Amino acid sequence: MQVKQMFDLTGKVAVVTGGGRGLGRFIAQGLAEAGANVVIASRKVANCEKAAEEISRLGVRAVAVKCDTAVEGDIASLVDVTLKEFGTIDILVNNAGITWGAPTLEYPLDKWDKIFAVNVRGVWILSQKAANVMKDKGGGKIINISSVRAFQGRLNDAAYAPSKGAVNQLTHSMAIEWGPRGINVNALAPVFTRTAMAAPQLDNPQTRAWILSRIAMKRPGELDDLFGPIVFLASDASNFVNGHVLVVDGGWLAT
């Protein structure tokens, strides 16, 4: 296989959760630019519909689906719609995620439960359903969006960082069991990347200065920085990469 063919996703079917805006929106676009048809899912279907319309102009099919990954019924519907529209799932990107901060001594249980429901439980349920489709056709690619916070604790964070640590370990466990079925399970762990979720930190001069002091490249992550890594993990170029957490952090962890 030639190198260009390895990265070609033409005809593949990719599901991207949290795909209506921000990181997920650009992940969906990156996969589409590599040739994949995409199913874009999130709680706010209007955002998904707009993204699908724009991505369709690239010459691929894009379908919008309303899905709250904290709700098992929504996940089942997402899989059903995908199979009805395309007949299969080749690539799954578990991008949907939420965060909420408060001192750990006061952290409310309902917020903790909600973050784990979306960031971990939803990843597990959807991955299991997708893997049951993938195993019957010889394999597929599952990519879980983690974070550098999976490797580090932080103040006022009893849930988000721990949830991403759980995503890393879930990635390892699924990779071990599903690898023999031809299913590659990997994770992508970005640093502060300019999205709506990270904007408050990046727009605060004091916080931004601290962030940049930790990044060797001396700039925050940009959405374009994730195009190459996501296409790599979704393509045949990563066929022997399994159970890996690919850190895209400009040198944050090294620093």
C-alpha positions in Angstrom: 0.0 0.0 0.0 1.3 3.4 -0.9 1.6 6.1 1.8 -1.1 8.3 0.3 -3.5 5.3 0.2 -2.8 4.6 3.9 -4.3 7.9 4.9 -7.2 7.8 2.4 -10.6 7.4 4.2 -12.7 7.5 1.0 -15.9 5.6 1.5 -15.4 5.1 5.2 -18.2 5.9 7.7 -17.2 7.9 10.7 -19.4 8.8 13.8 -18.3 11.8 15.8 -20.0 12.7 19.1 -19.9 16.3 20.3 -19.5 17.1 16.6 -21.7 20.2 16.3 -19.0 22.7 17.2 -15.5 23.1 18.6 -13.1 20.2 18.6 -15.7 17.7 17.4 -16.7 19.9 14.5 -13.1 20.1 13.2 -12.6 16.4 13.8 -15.6 15.7 11.6 -14.2 18.1 8.9 -10.8 16.5 9.0 -12.2 13.1 8.5 -14.4 14.3 5.7 -11.5 16.1 4.0 -9.7 12.7 4.0 -12.8 11.2 2.2 -15.0 9.8 5.0 -18.7 10.1 5.2 -19.6 11.5 8.7 -22.4 11.2 11.2 -22.3 14.3 13.5 -24.0 13.9 16.8 -24.6 16.1 19.8 -27.3 17.3 22.2 -27.9 20.4 20.1 -29.0 19.1 16.8 -29.1 22.5 15.1 -25.4 22.8 15.5 -25.0 19.4 13.9 -27.2 20.2 11.0 -25.2 23.3 10.3 -22.0 21.4 10.5 -23.4 18.6 8.3 -24.5 21.1 5.6 -21.0 22.7 5.5 -19.2 19.4 5.5 -21.4 18.1 2.7 -19.9 20.7 0.4 -16.6 18.7 0.5 -18.3 16.0 -1.6 -19.1 13.5 1.1 -22.3 12.6 2.9 -22.9 14.1 6.3 -25.8 13.3 8.6 -26.8 15.2 11.8 -28.2 13.2 14.7 -29.4 14.5 18.1 -27.7 12.5 20.8 -27.0 13.0 24.5 -24.3 10.5 25.3 -25.5 10.4 29.0 -28.7 8.8 27.7 -28.4 5.2 26.7 -31.5 5.4 24.5 -30.0 8.3 22.5 -26.8 6.2 21.9 -28.9 3.3 20.6 -30.7 5.7 18.3 -27.4 7.1 17.0 -26.2 3.7 16.1 -29.5 2.7 14.5 -29.6 5.9 12.4 -26.0 5.3 11.3 -26.7 1.8 10.2 -29.9 2.8 8.4 -28.1 5.6 6.5 -24.8 3.9 5.8 -25.0 0.2 6.7 -21.9 0.2 8.9 -19.5 2.0 11.2 -15.8 2.1 10.3 -14.6 4.9 12.6 -16.0 6.1 16.0 -14.7 9.3 17.6 -15.9 9.6 21.2 -15.4 13.4 21.5 -18.4 14.5 23.6 -17.3 15.7 26.9 -18.2 18.2 29.7 -16.4 19.8 32.6 -17.4 21.7 35.7 -15.1 23.1 38.5 -15.5 23.6 42.2 -13.5 23.0 45.4 -13.3 19.3 46.0 -14.6 19.6 49.6 -17.8 21.2 48.2 -18.1 19.4 44.8 -21.7 18.4 44.3 -22.4 14.7 43.5 -24.9 15.5 40.8 -22.2 17.4 38.8 -19.7 14.6 39.4 -22.2 12.0 38.2 -23.1 14.0 35.1 -19.5 14.4 34.0 -18.8 10.7 34.4 -22.0 9.8 32.6 -20.9 11.8 29.6 -17.1 11.5 29.7 -16.8 7.8 30.7 -20.1 5.9 30.7 -21.2 7.3 27.3 -17.9 6.4 25.8 -18.1 2.9 27.1 -21.7 2.3 25.9 -21.2 3.7 22.4 -17.9 2.0 22.0 -19.4 -1.4 22.9 -22.3 -0.9 20.4 -19.9 0.2 17.6 -17.5 -2.6 18.3 -20.3 -5.1 17.9 -20.8 -3.7 14.4 -17.1 -3.6 13.6 -16.3 -7.1 14.8 -18.7 -8.6 12.3 -17.0 -6.9 9.3 -13.4 -7.5 10.3 -12.5 -4.4 12.3 -12.6 -0.7 12.7 -11.1 2.3 14.5 -12.3 3.8 17.8 -10.7 7.0 19.0 -11.4 8.4 22.4 -10.7 12.1 23.1 -8.8 12.3 26.3 -6.8 15.3 27.6 -3.4 16.1 29.2 -5.4 16.3 32.4 -5.7 12.5 32.3 -2.1 12.5 33.5 -2.3 15.3 36.0 -4.6 16.4 38.8 -5.6 20.1 39.2 -7.3 22.4 41.7 -11.1 22.4 41.8 -11.4 19.3 39.6 -12.8 16.3 41.3 -14.4 15.0 38.1 -13.0 16.1 34.7 -9.3 15.1 35.1 -10.3 11.8 36.8 -12.9 11.1 34.0 -10.2 11.5 31.4 -7.9 9.2 33.4 -10.7 6.7 33.2 -10.9 7.2 29.5 -7.3 6.3 29.1 -7.6 3.1 31.1 -10.9 2.2 29.3 -9.0 2.7 26.0 -6.3 0.2 27.1 -8.8 -2.4 28.3 -10.9 -2.2 25.1 -7.7 -2.3 22.9 -6.5 -5.5 24.6 -9.8 -7.3 24.2 -10.9 -6.1 20.8 -7.5 -6.0 19.1 -7.8 -9.6 18.0 -11.1 -8.7 16.3 -9.3 -6.1 14.1 -10.5 -3.2 16.1 -7.9 -0.5 17.0 -8.8 1.5 20.1 -6.7 4.5 20.8 -7.0 7.9 22.4 -6.0 11.5 21.5 -5.0 13.7 24.4 -4.8 17.4 23.4 -3.6 20.3 25.6 -5.5 23.6 25.9 -6.9 24.0 22.4 -8.9 27.1 21.3 -12.5 25.9 21.6 -15.5 27.3 23.5 -14.6 25.2 26.5 -11.1 26.5 26.7 -11.7 30.1 25.7 -12.2 31.4 29.3 -8.8 30.2 30.3 -7.1 31.3 27.1 -8.7 34.7 27.1 -7.7 35.4 30.7 -4.2 37.1 30.6 -3.0 35.6 33.8 -4.2 32.1 33.0 -3.0 32.3 29.5 0.5 33.3 30.7 0.6 30.3 33.0 -0.6 28.0 30.2 2.0 29.2 27.8 4.8 28.9 30.4 4.0 25.1 30.4 3.9 24.6 26.6 7.3 24.2 25.0 5.9 25.6 21.7 4.8 28.8 23.5 1.4 28.8 22.0 -1.9 27.1 22.7 -3.2 24.3 20.5 -5.1 25.2 17.4 -7.9 23.0 15.9 -5.8 22.5 12.8 -3.1 20.8 15.0 -5.5 17.9 15.4 -6.3 17.2 11.7 -3.2 15.0 11.1 -3.3 13.0 14.4 -7.0 12.2 14.0 -6.7 11.1 10.4 -3.7 9.0 11.3 -5.6 7.2 14.0 -8.6 6.7 11.8 -6.7 5.4 8.8 -4.8 2.3 7.7 -1.6 4.2 8.6 -2.2 3.3 12.3 -3.2 -0.4 11.7 -0.6 -1.6 14.2 -1.2 1.2 16.7 -3.5 -0.1 19.5 -4.1 0.9 23.1 -2.1 4.1 22.6 -2.8 7.6 24.0 -1.4 10.1 21.5 -0.5 13.3 23.3 -0.8 16.5 21.2 0.3 19.1 23.6 3.2 21.1 22.2 5.4 19.8 24.9 3.2 20.4 27.9 3.9 17.0 29.6 7.6 17.2 28.7 7.8 20.6 30.4 
